């Protein structure tokens, strides 16, 4: 069964045709529970997100800040498994028809088996994977299986990436390029910074893939700022924080749906184009 790389590509192209950036949300599977996470993912997609990344919780999430680390810890203590991640992808895609990716560190896939993981993700309707710690030069096996199953391989670039390195990464990737807006870990910030715009410019010089910016966006104004120069705006910690601060499950679902709506309006506010 083929995955939904084409759906992801078409979704990003549709946003571009509307002269706006795409809104990409992130939420970890299993947080606050498996069923609760599925409800939250559906809510952000219903609220206005174009694409969602489902995080595979990890005990040592080196790219993630304290908010997502807290959520991952709760999910892991709750016993979340890769099967739960696949179920989250399946139910979210089935309910909304929108592209759903998995964001994961490499070790869980390596232990699970690349062929098994890619086949199950495609069967679940997944669009691909974001792999922040998989070196491009060691990604051949993954990319072979991902391509066979119609899945995107999204690599992460950072402001420290030299132009030659950017070209190597973008040539190997598919779907889009995840541009980390600044050095450091995920989390909400007061300002996204000029580094992000420069990184997008340099990345676009190497590839025709859409360039989507994450790390730091937490409100509609920041979303509009990033949407003025990027093809997509990625928001994670702000959604997770809403769930962590909610008094109960219903309040959390309402909060993430409302935030998705605010951010969706933000990515449409920019008139500079993506």
N, C-alpha and C positions, 0 to 999 in steps of 0.2 A: 504494500500500500504506500502511496506517495504522500509525503508531507505537504505543508502549505507554504512553501517558499514563494510560489507564484502569488498567493493571496497577500503575503507580506509586501512583495514588490508592488503589486497593484494598489494596495492601500497607501503606501508612501507616494506613489505616483498620483493617486487621486488627490491627496492633500496638496501636492505641488501644483496640480492643475487648478486648485481652488485658491492659489496664491497664499498659502499658509504652511506652517510647519505642522507635522503630525505630533500628537500627544501620546507619549509612550509611558505607561505606568508600570511600577514594579511593586510586587507584594510577595512575601515568602509563603510557600506552601506550609500548611500545618499550623499557621498562626492566625488567631489564638488557638484554634483547633483545625482539623482538616476540613470539616464542614464549614466552619467560620471563615476560613481562608477562601473557600470556593464562593461563598456568598460575597465576600469582599471583592474578589476578582471580577465577578459578574457586575457588582455595583459600580466599579470604576469604569468598566466598559460601557455599561448602560448610561453612566453619568457623562460620558463624552470622550473617554480615551479611545484612540484609534487602534492601539496595540497594547498588549500587556506582557510583561516579563514575569514569569513565576519563578521565584527563587527556590533553589534546592538548598535547604538549610545545611550549614557546615559548621563544624566545631571551631574552625580557625579561619573565619572569613576575612582575609587580609585586606581586601579592598573596602570593606564595610565599616562604617562608623558605629558608635555605641547604640544608636537607636535600632539599627538592623541587627546588630549583634544580640541585643536583648530579645528581639523577636525570634531570631534563630534559636537562641537558647531555650525559649519557651516551647518552640516547635520540637526541638530535639528531645527535651524532657517529656514531651507528650507522645514520643515514639514515632514521629513522622518517618516514613520510608519512601523510597523512590516510587513505589507503586502509588502512594498518595499524591506524589507530584504529577504522575501521569494522569491520575483520576482528575486532579484539579485542571490540568490542561484540557482534558477531554470534555469535562462538564462546562467549562467556561466557553470553549469554542462552540460546542453544540448549542449552548443557550444564546450566544450572541452572533455567531458567524464571523467573528473578528479574529485576526491572527494572534496566536499565543505562543510566546517563546519560553524557553527555560534558560535561566541564568544560573550557571553552576561553575564551581571550581572543578579542576580536572580529576582529582583523586577519586571522587565517587563514581564517575563514569569509567575510569580505568579499572576499578574494582568490580564494577557491575558487568562490564564487557561492552565494548564499543558497538558491536553489531546488535547486541540485545537492546542496548539503550536507544540507538537510532531507529531500530525497527519498531520498538514500542512507542517512541515519541511520534513517529509518522502515523502509526495506527491510531493514536489518540487525537490526531488532527493537529499536532504541533507544527509550528512554522520554522523552528530551528533552535539554535542554542547560541547564547553569549558565553564566551569562554575567556574570562579575564586573565587567567594565569597559564594558559596553554601557549607555549612558544610556537610561533609560526613554523619554525624549522623542524618542530617535532609533531606537527599536526597532520601529516600526510594520511595516516590511517583514519583519523577522525574524518577528514575532508572526503576521503574516498567513500566512506559509508554514508556520510551526510548527503553527498551528491546522489548516491544511489537511491536514497530514500526521499529525495526532494526536500531537503532541509537546509536552511541557511546556516552559515558559519560566520558569526559576528565576532570580530576581534576588537580589542580595546586599544586605542592610541592615547598618548598623553602629551602634554606640552614639552616634555623632555625628549620625545621621539624626534630623531633627526630625519631630514627629508628622505634620505636613502632608505631608512628603516620604515618610514611611512609607506613608501612605494612597495616595499616587500610585503608589508602587512595587508595593504589594500588589494594587492594583486591576488592574495590567497583567500580573501574574505568574500562573502556574498550576503545579500540582503541589505545590510547597511554597515556603516562603520560607527562604533561607539567611541565618541570623543570625550575623554575625561577632561572636564573644564579646567581643572587645576591639579596640582600635585597634592596627594593626600588621600583620605578615605571619604566615603560617602557621608552626607549629612547636610542639613539645611544651613545656608549662609546668608549674610546680609547682602553680599554682592557676588555675582558669578565671575566677574573680572574680564579684563581684555584678553587674557591668555586664550580664552575659549574661541574668540573670533579669529585670532591668529592661527590657532590650531585647525579650525575648520577651513580657513583659506589654504593653508599648506596641504591639508589632506585632500581637498578637492583638486589640487594641482596634480595629484598622483592617480586619481580615480574618478570614474563616473558614478560610483556608488553614493547613495544618500549619506550624509554625515549628520548623526544625531548626537546631541550634547547632553551629558548627565553629570551629576555630582554638584549639588548645591541649590538647585531650583526648588523653591518652596511656595511661591505665590504667583498670582496672575501677572503682576508687573515684571517679575523675573522671567516668567514664561514668554511674555511679549518681547522682552529684551533679547532672549536667546533665539526666538522665532524670527527675529529680524535678520539673522545671519546663518541659521542652521536649518537643516531639513526636518529635524525632529527634536523635541524637547522631552528629556527623560526625567521622570520624577519618582523617587522611591521613598526616601526617609520621611518626607512630609506626610505621605499616606500612612506609613507604619506608625508615625507619631500620633496621628488621629485615632488609630485603633488602640494604641497603648493608653491614651488619655481618656478614652470613652468610658462612661459609667457602666454600660452593658453592651451586649452584642448589637441590639437594634440601633443604639446610639452610634456605635462605631460604623455600622453599615451606612447609616444616614450621613455621617461625617465624611466618609471617603467618597460617597457619591457626590456630595455637594462640592468637595474639593476638586473632583474631576471636572465638574461643570465650570467652576471658576477658572481652572487652568485651561480648559478647552476654549473658553472665551478669550483667555490671554493669548493663546497661540493664534487666534484669529484677529487680535487687536492690531498686530504689527502691519504696517502698510509697506514695509521695505521689501517684503518678499523673503522667501527662504532660499 
